[in-house]
Amino acid sequence: MSRLSLLWLLAVAVLLGSCSNDFSPVIPQFTAAESLLEGGGAIPKQSYVWMNGIYHVRAGTEQFGDTVVLRWGGENPSIFCGKNSAFFILEARSLGDTIVFEGYWRYAYQNETGRVRLFIAPDEGGRQLSAGLQPTGTVTIRGKSGGTEGELQREIVMERIRPIRALIRNFWILGHRGGGRNSDLHPVSENSREMIQFAERLGCSGVEIDVRLTSDGVPILYHDENLNTRLVRGDYMVGPISNYAFWQLRRFTTLANGEQIPTLAEALETAVTKTSLNFIWLDIKTPDVVPAILPMLDTVRTRATQLGRKIEIVMGLPTEEIYQAYRNLPEATRPPALCELSTQQADAINAAIWAPRWTLGTQDAAVAAMHSNNRRAFVWTLDNPTYILQFLREGSFDGILTNYPTMVAYMYYVKE
C-alpha cells in the first residue's frame, strides 16, 4: 500500500471517529458493599398488585411532582412521574418484614440522573406484603434520592391513594425501536434483545422493532439503511447493512452498548420466553422482508401457543412498495397487518390495525370508522408531553408508539 493511500485511510478513520455520537449512558448503581438487597428474599408475586397504584407524594415534590405511578413490569417495579418526566428503574427485595427498593431515577428528556433507595416499613404495609397478604392500611414508601454517587440526601415519602384503574378497553403503550433509542440513554441498545427485555420496566405493553435482511437473507433487527457509529461499534464496517452476510455482522460488529445485532428469530424468542409483552410491531424496512419472514412467524406463533403465551405479532406496512409486497402474498398466508397508509388501503387488505402519524391529529372520524370495521387504530411516533396528553384526553386511539413510554404510562394510568 502506498504512503498516500495509507494517509487517506487514516484520514477517513479520523473523520468517522469524529462523527461518532456519544450516547454512552450513565447508570448510577450501588456497590456491593452499599447495597441492601444482597441476601433479601423474593417478594411474593401476589403482592405486586397491592403495590401497583397511584401515589400521593408528601416529600420529594420539587423533583418528582405530587403524584406518581408505581407499576411492576415483569419481576421489577418502576415509578413514573409527571414532573420533569422522571422515572425510577428499581429492584426490590423483602428483608424480614420490610420491602426495600434500590435503583436509579432519571429525567426522560434530560441527562440528569441519580441513585435512589426506598422502603416500605413493617407497620406501613411491609409486613403483609412480605407475606403475600393484602395490607390493611395505607401503603407508604419512604426513602431518599441523590446524585450518581455519594450520600442520598433528598427525602421521599409516597402514600398509595388508589389502585391503577381497571381498563375500560385495551390500550397499548408501545416502545419505539424495542423500547427506546440510543439517544435516550438507556442502559441497553435500541433494537436489541436486551432492550426488548427492558421495555416492560419502561411501562411498555408492546414494542416496535425494525426488520431488515442481510445479504444472505437473514432477517435482523436494525433501523438505519447503513452501518454507522450511531448504532454500532466499529468504524471499519460501513455502507448498507444489506451488503453484509449475517456471519460478518455477528463477528465484526456490535451494537452501541456492546450487544449483538439480533436476528428476528432471536428477538421474537426473547419476547415470547423472557417477557410479558403482548404485542410486537414489525416495522418492515424493505419489500423483500415480507415473504422472507413468513415461515418464522408461523413457528413463533406455534411456540407461543405451546407456552400459553398470548402475544400478537403484526407486520407493519409503512410504504407503498411494502404494502404491495404484502398484497402479492397469497391471501391465506398473510399475517396480521398494521397499515400506515390510508384508511382505504387498510380496509382493502383487511388490516388488523390502521396506524397514521401523529401530526395528522386525533382524526376522530377516521378512528371511529376503523372501530366500526373491527379494526384498531394506533398513532406514531408521539413524544411531546403536551400532545401525548391531548391524544389521551381527546382521541380514541387504541395505542401510542413513543420513544418515551414512561411518560405515556404516567399520563395514561393517572387518568380517572
C-alpha positions in Angstrom: 0.0 0.0 0.0 1.4 3.4 -0.9 2.1 6.1 1.7 -0.6 8.3 0.2 -3.2 5.5 0.4 -2.3 4.8 4.0 -2.7 8.5 4.9 -6.1 8.6 3.1 -7.4 5.6 5.1 -6.2 7.2 8.4 -7.9 10.4 7.5 -11.2 8.6 6.8 -10.9 6.8 10.1 -10.3 10.0 12.0 -13.3 11.6 10.2 -15.6 8.7 11.0 -14.4 8.8 14.6 -15.1 12.5 14.9 -18.7 11.9 13.6 -19.5 9.4 16.3 -22.4 10.3 18.6 -21.6 9.7 22.2 -24.7 8.0 23.6 -22.8 6.4 26.5 -25.4 6.2 29.2 -24.6 6.9 32.9 -26.4 4.3 35.0 -26.0 5.1 38.7 -25.5 2.0 40.8 -25.0 0.9 44.4 -21.8 -1.0 45.0 -22.0 -4.5 46.5 -20.8 -3.0 49.8 -23.5 -0.3 49.7 -26.5 -2.3 48.5 -29.1 -3.6 51.0 -30.6 -6.1 48.5 -28.0 -8.8 48.9 -29.5 -11.6 50.9 -33.0 -10.3 50.6 -35.8 -12.6 49.6 -38.1 -12.6 46.6 -41.3 -10.6 47.1 -44.5 -12.8 46.6 -45.9 -12.0 43.2 -49.4 -11.7 44.6 -48.2 -8.6 46.4 -47.3 -6.8 43.2 -51.0 -5.8 42.7 -51.2 -4.3 46.2 -48.1 -2.1 45.5 -49.2 -1.1 42.0 -51.1 2.1 42.2 -51.3 5.9 42.2 -49.3 7.5 45.0 -49.5 11.0 46.5 -46.1 12.4 47.1 -45.7 14.1 50.5 -42.0 14.7 50.3 -40.0 15.0 47.1 -42.5 17.0 45.1 -39.9 19.5 43.9 -38.1 16.8 42.0 -40.9 14.3 41.2 -44.2 16.1 41.4 -47.2 15.5 43.7 -48.5 12.3 42.0 -46.6 9.2 40.7 -47.5 5.8 39.4 -45.8 2.6 40.7 -46.2 -0.4 38.5 -44.4 -3.8 38.4 -43.2 -4.7 34.9 -42.3 -8.4 34.9 -40.4 -9.0 38.2 -39.2 -5.4 38.7 -41.1 -2.3 39.8 -40.8 1.1 38.2 -42.2 4.5 39.2 -43.4 7.0 36.6 -43.7 10.7 37.4 -45.3 13.7 35.7 -42.9 16.4 36.9 -39.6 16.6 34.9 -40.8 13.5 33.0 -39.0 11.5 35.7 -39.0 7.7 36.2 -37.4 5.2 38.6 -35.9 1.9 37.5 -35.8 -0.3 40.6 -35.1 -3.7 42.0 -36.9 -4.9 45.1 -36.4 -7.5 47.9 -38.0 -8.5 51.1 -35.7 -8.0 54.1 -37.6 -9.5 57.1 -40.9 -7.6 57.2 -39.5 -4.6 55.2 -39.7 -4.1 51.4 -36.5 -2.5 50.1 -36.2 -0.8 46.7 -32.9 0.3 45.1 -32.1 1.7 41.7 -31.9 5.0 39.9 -34.1 7.9 38.8 -33.8 9.8 35.6 -35.4 12.7 33.7 -36.6 11.3 30.4 -35.9 14.4 28.4 -32.6 15.3 30.1 -29.4 13.6 31.2 -29.9 14.2 34.9 -30.0 11.0 37.0 -29.1 9.6 40.4 -29.5 6.8 42.9 -32.5 6.1 45.0 -33.3 3.8 47.9 -36.9 3.3 49.2 -38.5 1.3 52.0 -42.0 0.0 52.9 -41.7 -0.4 56.7 -43.4 -3.3 58.5 -46.2 -1.1 60.0 -46.8 0.7 56.7 -47.6 -2.3 54.6 -44.2 -4.1 54.5 -45.2 -6.9 56.9 -48.3 -8.0 54.9 -46.6 -7.5 51.5 -43.6 -9.6 52.6 -46.0 -12.4 53.5 -48.1 -12.1 50.3 -51.0 -10.6 52.1 -53.1 -7.5 51.3 -52.2 -4.6 53.6 -54.9 -3.4 55.9 -53.8 0.2 56.0 -52.2 2.7 53.6 -49.0 1.6 51.8 -46.4 4.2 52.4 -43.0 4.4 50.7 -40.2 6.3 52.4 -36.6 6.9 51.3 -34.1 9.2 49.8 -32.7 10.1 46.4 -29.3 11.5 45.5 -26.9 12.0 42.6 -24.8 9.5 40.8 -22.6 8.9 43.9 -22.3 10.0 47.5 -24.9 10.2 50.1 -28.7 10.1 49.5 -30.0 13.4 50.9 -33.4 14.3 49.3 -36.3 12.9 51.3 -39.1 11.0 49.5 -42.4 10.0 51.0 -45.2 8.5 48.9 -48.6 7.2 50.0 -50.8 4.9 47.9 -54.1 6.6 47.3 -55.7 4.2 44.8 -55.0 1.2 42.6 -54.3 1.6 38.9 -57.7 1.9 37.3 -59.4 -1.1 35.7 -59.0 -0.9 31.9 -62.2 0.2 30.2 -60.7 -1.1 26.9 -57.4 -2.5 25.9 -54.7 0.1 25.3 -51.2 -0.4 24.1 -48.1 1.6 25.2 -45.6 0.7 22.5 -41.9 1.3 22.8 -40.2 2.6 19.6 -37.1 0.6 18.4 -37.7 -2.0 21.1 -38.4 0.5 23.9 -36.2 3.5 23.2 -33.5 4.9 21.1 -29.8 5.1 21.8 -30.1 8.8 22.2 -32.5 8.2 25.1 -29.5 6.9 27.1 -31.0 3.7 28.4 -28.5 1.0 29.6 -29.2 -1.2 26.6 -29.2 -0.5 22.8 -32.2 0.1 20.6 -33.4 -2.9 18.6 -31.5 -5.4 20.9 -32.8 -8.5 22.7 -31.8 -6.7 25.9 -33.9 -3.7 25.1 -36.9 -5.9 24.4 -36.4 -7.4 27.9 -36.0 -3.9 29.4 -39.1 -2.4 27.7 -41.6 -3.6 30.4 -39.6 -1.6 33.0 -40.3 1.5 30.9 -44.0 0.9 31.0 -44.4 -0.8 27.6 -47.1 -3.4 26.9 -45.6 -3.9 23.4 -42.7 -2.9 21.2 -42.0 -1.9 17.7 -38.8 -3.3 16.1 -37.1 -2.7 12.7 -36.5 -5.6 10.4 -34.0 -5.8 7.5 -32.4 -8.6 5.5 -28.7 -9.3 5.3 -27.0 -10.2 2.0 -27.6 -13.9 2.8 -31.3 -13.4 3.6 -31.2 -13.5 7.4 -33.9 -11.2 8.9 -32.2 -9.0 11.6 -33.2 -6.0 13.8 -31.6 -2.7 12.6 -33.1 0.7 12.0 -30.9 2.5 9.5 -30.1 1.5 6.0 -26.4 1.8 6.6 -24.0 0.8 9.4 -23.0 3.8 11.3 -21.4 4.9 14.6 -24.7 6.0 16.0 -25.9 2.4 16.1 -22.8 0.1 16.1 -19.3 0.0 17.4 -16.5 -0.3 14.8 -15.7 2.3 12.1 -14.2 -0.4 9.8 -17.6 -1.7 8.7 -19.5 0.9 6.6 -22.2 1.1 4.0 -25.5 -0.6 3.5 -26.2 -3.4 6.0 -27.7 -5.4 3.2 -24.1 -5.7 1.7 -23.0 -7.9 4.6 -23.7 -11.6 5.4 -25.1 -12.2 8.9 -21.9 -14.0 10.0 -19.9 -10.9 9.2 -22.2 -8.7 11.3 -22.1 -11.2 14.2 -18.3 -11.5 14.1 -17.1 -8.0 13.4 -19.5 -5.5 14.9 -21.7 -5.0 18.0 -24.5 -2.6 18.9 -23.7 0.7 20.7 -23.7 -0.8 24.2 -21.9 -4.0 23.2 -24.8 -6.3 22.4 -25.0 -8.5 19.3 -27.2 -7.4 16.4 -30.0 -9.9 16.9 -31.8 -12.0 14.3 -35.5 -11.6 14.2 -35.9 -15.2 15.4 -33.7 -14.4 18.4 -35.7 -11.2 19.1 -39.1 -12.9 19.0 -37.9 -15.8 21.1 -36.8 -13.3 23.7 -40.2 -11.6 23.6 -42.1 -14.8 23.9 -40.0 -16.5 26.6 -38.4 -13.7 28.7 -41.1 -11.0 28.8 -44.8 -10.5 29.4 -45.2 -8.2 26.4 -48.4 -8.9 24.4 -47.7 -7.0 21.2 -44.9 -6.9 18.6 -45.0 -4.4 15.7 -42.6 -5.5 13.0 -41.5 -2.3 11.1 -40.7 -3.8 7.7 -37.9 -1.8 6.1 -37.7 -3.3 2.6 -40.2 -5.2 0.4 -38.0 -8.4 0.3 -38.5 -8.8 4.1 -42.2 -9.5 3.6 -42.1 -13.0 2.1 -38.8 -13.9 3.9 -40.2 -13.9 7.4 -43.5 -15.8 6.9 -42.2 -19.2 7.9 -40.6 -17.8 11.0 -43.8 -16.0 12.1 -45.7 -19.3 11.9 -43.0 -21.0 14.0 -43.1 -18.3 16.7 -46.8 -18.3 16.9 -46.9 -22.0 17.4 -44.2 -21.8 20.1 -46.1 -19.0 21.9 -49.3 -21.1 21.9 -47.4 -24.1 23.3 -46.1 -22.0 26.1 -49.5 -20.5 26.8 -48.2 -17.0 25.8 -50.7 -14.6 24.4 -48.7 -12.3 22.1 -49.8 -10.6 18.9 -47.2 -10.1 16.1 -48.2 -7.8 13.2 -46.4 -6.8 10.0 -46.1 -3.1 9.7 -46.6 -1.7 6.2 -45.1 1.9 6.0 -44.6 2.4 2.3 -46.5 1.7 -1.0 -43.8 -0.8 -2.1 -44.0 -2.8 1.1 -47.8 -2.6 1.1 -47.8 -4.1 -2.5 -45.4 -6.8 -1.4 -47.9 -7.8 1.3 -50.8 -7.7 -1.2 -48.8 -10.0 -3.5 -48.8 -12.7 -0.8 -51.4 -15.4 -1.2 -54.3 -14.2 1.0 -54.3 -17.4 3.1 -50.7 -16.8 4.1 -50.9 -13.2 5.0 -50.1 -12.5 8.7 -52.0 -9.7 10.5 -51.0 -6.3 9.2 -50.6 -2.8 10.5 -51.2 -0.4 7.7 -49.6 3.1 8.0 -51.1 4.4 4.8 -54.7 5.4 4.1 -57.9 4.0 5.7 -59.0 2.7 2.3 -55.7 0.7 2.0 -56.2 -0.7 5.5 -59.7 -1.8 4.5 -58.5 -3.3 1.2 -56.2 -5.8 2.9 -58.4 -6.2 6.0 -55.6 -4.9 8.2 -55.9 -5.6 11.9 -54.7 -2.1 12.7 -54.5 1.3 11.0 -51.6 3.5 12.2 -51.3 7.1 11.0 -48.5 9.5 12.1 -49.4 11.8 15.0 -49.1 15.0 13.0 -52.4 14.3 11.3 -54.2 14.9 14.6 -56.7 12.8 16.5 -58.7 12.0 13.4 -61.8 11.1 15.4 -64.0 10.2 12.4 -61.4 8.0 10.8 -60.7 6.2 14.0 -64.4 5.7 14.6 -64.7 4.2 11.1 -61.8 1.8 11.9 -63.5 0.7 15.1 -66.8 0.2 13.2 -64.9 -2.2 10.9 -63.5 -4.1 13.9 -60.0 -2.5 13.4 -57.8 -0.9 15.9 -56.0 2.4 15.4 -52.5 3.3 16.7 -50.7 6.5 16.4 -46.9 7.1 15.9 -44.4 8.4 17.0 -45.7 10.6 19.8 -43.1 12.1 22.1 -44.2 15.6 23.2 -45.9 15.6 26.6 -48.4 18.2 25.6 -49.6 16.2 22.6 -49.4 12.9 24.5 -51.9 14.3 27.0 -54.1 15.8 24.2 -54.3 12.4 22.4 -55.1 10.6 25.6 -57.8 13.1 26.6 -59.4 13.9 23.3 -58.5 11.0 21.0 -59.8 7.4 20.7 -56.7 5.6 19.5 -56.0 2.2 20.9 -52.3 2.6 21.3 -49.4 5.1 21.1 -46.0 4.4 19.7 -43.4 6.5 21.5 -39.8 7.0 22.5 -40.9 7.9 26.0 -43.2 5.1 27.2 -42.5 6.2 30.8 -44.3 9.5 30.1 -47.2 7.8 28.3 -47.6 5.3 31.1 -47.8 8.1 33.7 -50.4 10.1 31.8 -52.4 7.0 30.9 -52.5 5.5 34.4 -53.3 8.7 36.3 -56.4 9.3 34.2 -59.6 8.9 36.2 
